[in-house]
Amino acid sequence: MVLPPPLPQTPTRPNPRKIQFPSSYTDWREWHTGRLQATELYDHERDPDETINRAADPALAANRAALARRLAAQFPPRALPPQ
């Protein structure tokens, strides 16, 4: 399995509206259960305004899975403890 290269620590190009990285990946989870609700994956080189969510693109499935693992390693998904 080939993992995508690590995300750079510096922006790839300036943008007056926001800092740009080659890609961005986000998991949206339900607050109480931690269950995955939605996923976003954007290619900032081709889509700097994040208008095309490529998370469902089969050609990017391996990259999406690798990014999801990296995100979960840094921020483990978990439900809130019972109150």
CYANA upper distance limits for C-alpha pairs under 8 A (distance plus 0.5 A):
  3 LEU  CA     62 ALA  CA      8.39
  3 LEU  CA     63 ASN  CA      7.33
  3 LEU  CA     66 ALA  CA      6.59
  4 PRO  CA     63 ASN  CA      6.70
  4 PRO  CA     66 ALA  CA      7.64
  4 PRO  CA     67 LEU  CA      8.36
  7 LEU  CA     21 PHE  CA      8.01
  7 LEU  CA     22 PRO  CA      8.07
  8 PRO  CA     12 THR  CA      8.41
  8 PRO  CA     21 PHE  CA      7.65
 10 THR  CA     21 PHE  CA      8.21
 11 PRO  CA     19 ILE  CA      6.62
 11 PRO  CA     20 GLN  CA      5.79
 11 PRO  CA     21 PHE  CA      5.81
 12 THR  CA     20 GLN  CA      6.65
 12 THR  CA     21 PHE  CA      6.22
 12 THR  CA     22 PRO  CA      7.33
 13 ARG  CA     19 ILE  CA      8.40
 13 ARG  CA     20 GLN  CA      6.80
 13 ARG  CA     21 PHE  CA      8.41
 14 PRO  CA     18 LYS  CA      8.48
 14 PRO  CA     19 ILE  CA      7.10
 14 PRO  CA     20 GLN  CA      7.33
 15 ASN  CA     19 ILE  CA      6.62
 15 ASN  CA     20 GLN  CA      7.26
 20 GLN  CA     44 HIS  CA      7.23
 20 GLN  CA     48 PRO  CA      7.83
 21 PHE  CA     44 HIS  CA      6.89
 22 PRO  CA     43 ASP  CA      6.70
 22 PRO  CA     44 HIS  CA      5.54
 22 PRO  CA     45 GLU  CA      6.29
 23 SER  CA     41 LEU  CA      7.61
 23 SER  CA     42 TYR  CA      5.97
 23 SER  CA     43 ASP  CA      5.15
 23 SER  CA     44 HIS  CA      5.70
 23 SER  CA     45 GLU  CA      8.06
 24 SER  CA     40 GLU  CA      8.19
 24 SER  CA     41 LEU  CA      6.15
 24 SER  CA     42 TYR  CA      5.84
 24 SER  CA     43 ASP  CA      7.44
 24 SER  CA     44 HIS  CA      7.97
 25 TYR  CA     39 THR  CA      7.92
 25 TYR  CA     40 GLU  CA      6.03
 25 TYR  CA     41 LEU  CA      5.02
 25 TYR  CA     42 TYR  CA      7.20
 25 TYR  CA     64 ARG  CA      8.22
 25 TYR  CA     67 LEU  CA      7.33
 25 TYR  CA     68 ALA  CA      8.17
 26 THR  CA     39 THR  CA      6.16
 26 THR  CA     40 GLU  CA      5.55
 26 THR  CA     41 LEU  CA      7.13
 27 ASP  CA     36 LEU  CA      7.31
 27 ASP  CA     37 GLN  CA      8.10
 27 ASP  CA     38 ALA  CA      6.56
 27 ASP  CA     39 THR  CA      5.17
 27 ASP  CA     40 GLU  CA      7.11
 27 ASP  CA     68 ALA  CA      8.16
 28 TRP  CA     36 LEU  CA      6.52
 28 TRP  CA     37 GLN  CA      5.92
 28 TRP  CA     38 ALA  CA      5.52
 28 TRP  CA     39 THR  CA      6.53
 29 ARG  CA     33 THR  CA      8.47
 29 ARG  CA     34 GLY  CA      5.79
 29 ARG  CA     35 ARG  CA      5.81
 29 ARG  CA     36 LEU  CA      4.91
 29 ARG  CA     37 GLN  CA      5.60
 29 ARG  CA     38 ALA  CA      7.56
 29 ARG  CA     77 PRO  CA      8.43
 30 GLU  CA     34 GLY  CA      5.53
 30 GLU  CA     35 ARG  CA      5.75
 30 GLU  CA     36 LEU  CA      6.91
 30 GLU  CA     37 GLN  CA      6.75
 31 TRP  CA     35 ARG  CA      8.47
 31 TRP  CA     79 ALA  CA      7.48
 31 TRP  CA     80 LEU  CA      7.77
 32 HIS  CA     79 ALA  CA      5.90
 32 HIS  CA     80 LEU  CA      5.79
 33 THR  CA     78 ARG  CA      7.55
 33 THR  CA     79 ALA  CA      4.80
 33 THR  CA     80 LEU  CA      7.07
 34 GLY  CA     77 PRO  CA      6.28
 34 GLY  CA     78 ARG  CA      5.45
 34 GLY  CA     79 ALA  CA      4.92
 34 GLY  CA     80 LEU  CA      8.05
 35 ARG  CA     79 ALA  CA      8.29
 39 THR  CA     55 ALA  CA      6.70
 40 GLU  CA     53 ASN  CA      6.24
 40 GLU  CA     54 ARG  CA      7.53
 40 GLU  CA     55 ALA  CA      5.88
 41 LEU  CA     53 ASN  CA      6.05
 41 LEU  CA     54 ARG  CA      5.75
 41 LEU  CA     55 ALA  CA      5.25
 41 LEU  CA     64 ARG  CA      7.87
 42 TYR  CA     47 ASP  CA      7.48
 42 TYR  CA     50 GLU  CA      6.27
 42 TYR  CA     52 ILE  CA      7.17
 42 TYR  CA     53 ASN  CA      6.07
 42 TYR  CA     54 ARG  CA      6.44
 42 TYR  CA     55 ALA  CA      8.09
 43 ASP  CA     47 ASP  CA      6.06
 43 ASP  CA     48 PRO  CA      7.63
 43 ASP  CA     50 GLU  CA      7.95
 43 ASP  CA     54 ARG  CA      8.26
 44 HIS  CA     48 PRO  CA      4.73
 44 HIS  CA     49 ASP  CA      7.85
 44 HIS  CA     50 GLU  CA      7.46
 47 ASP  CA     51 THR  CA      7.09
 47 ASP  CA     52 ILE  CA      7.40
 54 ARG  CA     60 LEU  CA      8.12
 55 ALA  CA     60 LEU  CA      7.88
 55 ALA  CA     61 ALA  CA      8.23
 55 ALA  CA     64 ARG  CA      7.31
 56 ALA  CA     60 LEU  CA      8.38
 56 ALA  CA     61 ALA  CA      8.12
 57 ASP  CA     61 ALA  CA      7.19
 60 LEU  CA     64 ARG  CA      6.47
 61 ALA  CA     65 ALA  CA      6.62
 62 ALA  CA     66 ALA  CA      6.71
 63 ASN  CA     67 LEU  CA      6.61
 64 ARG  CA     68 ALA  CA      6.56
 65 ALA  CA     69 ARG  CA      6.75
 66 ALA  CA     70 ARG  CA      6.82
 67 LEU  CA     71 LEU  CA      6.62
 68 ALA  CA     72 ALA  CA      6.57
 69 ARG  CA     73 ALA  CA      6.55
 70 ARG  CA     74 GLN  CA      6.93
 71 LEU  CA     75 PHE  CA      6.37
 71 LEU  CA     76 PRO  CA      8.06
 72 ALA  CA     76 PRO  CA      5.01
 72 ALA  CA     77 PRO  CA      6.79
